[in-house]
């Protein structure tokens, strides 16, 4: 017997499916919009900067240049812009990344994506160059967005969509299947096993009883032997004394007869 489907459980399952589809659609559209904006910002040619921009493969070199050669506002614009470009990765990628090691996966995906963008800049875009510090700043921005907001909203999303529907009060529990009686072969095997165990126990008891019967009696101890020897000697002396007393009585009777 199977339990009837609970309408409340089915309704909750459909609601979760719809919510999950809507959230993933919105996130996907946001990721596409962000990709277009990222391409427009990073892949737009800049001929005026062609003689000024050089490739940087040394981490920290551009950051040091921002601090030494740029004004405060210009340095904040350069560093802050690269940080903000990485924030959407920390907000959107957790919805598509498995829950296990989510932060590490998000960080690695952001670093790979921004490294590809920087390579395209240096190879194809005029007035642009590969800068490892930009990749570092973009990845730091993704981590910032993940810890500030992305972790919370993705956690709530997975908690809601992965929750199992709890049965309503009118749900019936499935009936337990009746236990099947053992077949003839099982009963025969059980009877044989029981008979063999009984026979083995009887044989063991008989062997134990026979062993106790054939066991030799323990020999008498030395004090008992001495007591037996003493008792024998005493009995012999007493019987000898009784014999001597009887012969003396016969002799006295003969002497009396002779005197008469």
C-alpha positions as CSV (number, residue, x, y, z in Angstrom):
1,X,0.0,0.0,0.0
2,X,1.3,3.4,-0.9
3,X,0.4,6.7,0.8
4,X,-1.6,9.2,-1.1
5,X,0.1,12.3,-2.5
6,X,-0.2,15.3,-0.2
7,X,-1.5,18.4,-2.1
8,X,0.4,20.7,0.3
9,X,3.7,19.0,-0.4
10,X,3.2,19.1,-4.2
11,X,2.3,22.8,-4.0
12,X,5.4,23.5,-2.0
13,X,7.6,21.6,-4.4
14,X,6.2,23.5,-7.4
15,X,6.7,26.8,-5.6
16,X,10.3,26.0,-4.9
17,X,10.9,25.0,-8.5
18,X,9.3,28.3,-9.8
19,X,11.3,30.4,-7.3
20,X,14.5,28.6,-8.3
21,X,13.9,29.1,-12.0
22,X,13.1,32.8,-11.4
23,X,16.2,33.4,-9.3
24,X,18.5,31.6,-11.8
25,X,17.0,33.6,-14.7
26,X,17.5,36.9,-12.9
27,X,21.1,36.0,-12.0
28,X,21.9,34.8,-15.5
29,X,20.6,38.1,-17.0
30,X,22.6,40.0,-14.5
31,X,25.7,38.1,-15.4
32,X,25.1,38.7,-19.1
33,X,24.6,42.4,-18.4
34,X,27.7,42.6,-16.3
35,X,29.8,40.8,-19.0
36,X,28.7,43.3,-21.6
37,X,29.6,46.2,-19.3
38,X,32.9,44.6,-18.5
39,X,33.7,44.1,-22.2
40,X,32.8,47.8,-22.9
41,X,35.0,49.0,-20.1
42,X,38.0,46.8,-20.6
43,X,38.1,46.1,-24.3
44,X,37.5,49.6,-25.6
45,X,40.6,50.9,-27.5
46,X,42.5,53.9,-26.0
47,X,44.9,55.2,-28.6
48,X,46.0,58.1,-26.4
49,X,47.4,55.7,-23.8
50,X,49.3,53.6,-26.3
51,X,52.7,55.2,-25.5
52,X,52.1,55.3,-21.7
53,X,50.8,51.8,-21.0
54,X,53.2,48.9,-20.6
55,X,52.6,45.3,-19.6
56,X,53.1,44.5,-15.9
57,X,53.9,40.9,-14.8
58,X,55.3,41.9,-11.4
59,X,52.6,41.9,-8.6
60,X,52.5,45.2,-6.7
61,X,54.3,47.3,-9.4
62,X,51.1,49.2,-10.6
63,X,49.9,49.6,-7.0
64,X,53.1,51.3,-6.1
65,X,52.9,53.5,-9.1
66,X,49.3,54.5,-8.1
67,X,50.6,55.5,-4.7
68,X,53.7,57.4,-5.9
69,X,52.8,59.0,-9.2
70,X,49.0,59.4,-9.1
71,X,47.0,61.8,-7.1
72,X,44.7,60.5,-4.3
73,X,41.6,60.7,-6.4
74,X,43.3,59.2,-9.5
75,X,44.7,56.3,-7.4
76,X,41.3,55.7,-5.8
77,X,39.7,55.7,-9.3
78,X,42.1,53.2,-10.7
79,X,42.2,50.8,-7.7
80,X,38.5,51.3,-6.8
81,X,37.4,50.7,-10.4
82,X,39.2,47.4,-10.6
83,X,37.7,46.4,-7.2
84,X,34.2,47.2,-8.3
85,X,34.6,45.3,-11.5
86,X,35.2,42.1,-9.4
87,X,32.3,42.6,-7.0
88,X,29.5,41.2,-9.3
89,X,31.5,38.0,-9.6
90,X,31.2,37.5,-5.8
91,X,27.4,38.2,-6.0
92,X,26.4,36.1,-9.0
93,X,28.8,33.2,-9.3
94,X,27.8,31.6,-6.0
95,X,24.4,30.7,-7.5
96,X,26.0,28.6,-10.2
97,X,28.9,27.1,-8.1
98,X,28.4,24.0,-6.0
99,X,28.0,24.5,-2.3
100,X,31.2,22.7,-1.4
101,X,34.3,25.0,-1.5
102,X,32.1,27.8,-2.9
103,X,34.4,30.6,-1.9
104,X,37.5,29.0,-3.3
105,X,35.7,28.1,-6.6
106,X,34.3,31.7,-6.9
107,X,37.8,33.1,-6.4
108,X,39.4,30.8,-8.9
109,X,36.7,31.5,-11.5
110,X,37.1,35.2,-11.1
111,X,40.9,35.1,-11.3
112,X,40.7,33.0,-14.5
113,X,38.0,35.2,-16.1
114,X,39.9,38.4,-15.4
115,X,43.2,36.9,-16.5
116,X,41.6,36.1,-19.9
117,X,40.3,39.6,-20.2
118,X,43.7,41.1,-19.4
119,X,45.3,38.8,-22.0
120,X,42.8,39.9,-24.6
121,X,43.5,43.5,-23.7
122,X,47.2,43.1,-24.2
123,X,47.0,41.1,-27.4
124,X,44.1,42.7,-29.3
125,X,43.1,46.1,-27.9
126,X,45.0,49.2,-28.8
127,X,46.2,51.3,-25.8
128,X,45.6,48.4,-23.4
129,X,48.2,46.1,-21.7
130,X,48.2,43.0,-19.5
131,X,48.5,44.0,-15.8
132,X,48.7,41.4,-13.1
133,X,47.7,43.9,-10.4
134,X,44.4,44.4,-12.2
135,X,43.7,40.7,-11.9
136,X,44.6,40.8,-8.2
137,X,42.3,43.8,-7.6
138,X,39.4,42.2,-9.5
139,X,39.7,39.0,-7.5
140,X,39.8,40.9,-4.2
141,X,36.6,42.7,-5.3
142,X,35.0,39.3,-5.9
143,X,35.9,38.2,-2.4
144,X,34.6,41.5,-1.0
145,X,31.3,41.1,-2.7
146,X,31.0,37.4,-1.7
147,X,31.7,38.1,2.0
148,X,29.5,41.2,2.2
149,X,26.4,40.0,0.4
150,X,26.9,37.0,-1.9
151,X,27.4,34.4,0.8
152,X,24.2,35.4,2.6
153,X,21.8,35.5,-0.3
154,X,23.3,32.3,-1.9
155,X,23.0,30.5,1.4
156,X,19.3,31.5,1.8
157,X,18.7,30.5,-1.8
158,X,20.1,27.0,-1.4
159,X,18.4,26.5,2.0
160,X,15.0,27.3,0.5
161,X,15.3,25.3,-2.7
162,X,16.9,22.3,-1.1
163,X,14.5,22.0,1.8
164,X,12.4,18.8,1.6
165,X,8.7,19.2,1.8
166,X,7.3,18.3,5.2
167,X,4.1,16.2,5.1
168,X,0.9,17.9,6.1
169,X,-1.3,16.8,9.0
170,X,-3.6,14.8,6.7
171,X,-0.8,12.7,5.2
172,X,-1.2,9.1,5.9
173,X,1.7,6.9,6.9
174,X,2.4,4.0,4.5
175,X,1.3,0.7,5.9
176,X,4.1,-1.6,7.0
177,X,4.4,-4.7,4.8
178,X,3.4,-7.9,6.6
179,X,6.2,-10.3,7.5
180,X,6.3,-13.3,5.2
181,X,6.2,-16.8,6.8
182,X,9.3,-18.9,6.1
183,X,8.9,-21.4,3.3
184,X,9.1,-25.2,3.6
185,X,12.8,-25.2,2.7
186,X,13.6,-22.7,5.5
187,X,11.5,-24.7,8.0
188,X,13.2,-28.0,7.0
189,X,16.7,-26.4,7.3
190,X,15.8,-25.0,10.8
191,X,14.5,-28.4,12.0
192,X,17.7,-30.1,10.8
193,X,19.9,-27.5,12.5
194,X,17.9,-27.9,15.7
195,X,18.1,-31.7,15.6
196,X,21.9,-31.6,14.9
197,X,22.4,-29.3,17.9
198,X,20.3,-31.6,20.2
199,X,22.2,-34.7,19.1
200,X,25.6,-33.0,19.6
201,X,24.6,-31.9,23.1
202,X,23.4,-35.4,24.0
203,X,26.6,-37.0,22.7
204,X,28.7,-34.5,24.7
205,X,26.7,-35.2,27.9
206,X,27.1,-39.0,27.4
207,X,30.9,-38.7,26.9
208,X,31.2,-36.6,30.0
209,X,29.2,-39.1,32.1
210,X,31.3,-42.0,30.8
211,X,34.5,-40.2,31.5
212,X,33.4,-39.6,35.1
213,X,32.5,-43.3,35.5
214,X,35.8,-44.6,34.2
215,X,37.9,-42.2,36.2
216,X,40.1,-44.1,38.8
217,X,39.4,-43.4,42.4
218,X,42.0,-41.4,44.2
219,X,44.5,-43.4,46.3
220,X,44.4,-43.1,50.1
221,X,46.6,-40.6,51.7
222,X,49.6,-41.4,53.8
223,X,47.9,-40.6,57.2
224,X,45.0,-42.8,56.3
225,X,47.3,-45.7,55.5
226,X,49.1,-45.2,58.9
227,X,45.8,-45.1,60.7
228,X,44.7,-48.3,58.9
229,X,48.0,-50.0,59.9
230,X,47.6,-49.0,63.5
231,X,44.1,-50.2,63.6
232,X,45.1,-53.5,62.2
233,X,47.8,-54.0,64.7
234,X,45.5,-53.0,67.6
235,X,42.8,-55.5,66.4
236,X,45.4,-58.2,66.1
237,X,46.7,-57.7,69.6
238,X,43.2,-57.7,71.0
239,X,42.4,-61.0,69.3
240,X,45.6,-62.5,70.5
241,X,44.8,-61.5,74.1
242,X,41.4,-63.0,73.8
243,X,43.0,-66.2,72.5
244,X,45.4,-66.3,75.4
245,X,42.7,-65.8,78.0
246,X,40.7,-68.7,76.5
247,X,43.6,-71.2,76.7
248,X,44.3,-70.2,80.3
249,X,40.7,-71.0,81.3
250,X,40.9,-74.4,79.7
251,X,44.1,-75.3,81.7
252,X,42.7,-74.2,85.0
253,X,39.6,-76.4,84.3
254,X,42.0,-79.5,83.7
255,X,43.9,-78.8,86.9
256,X,40.6,-78.7,88.9
257,X,39.6,-82.1,87.4
258,X,42.9,-83.7,88.3
259,X,42.8,-82.5,92.0
260,X,39.5,-84.2,92.5
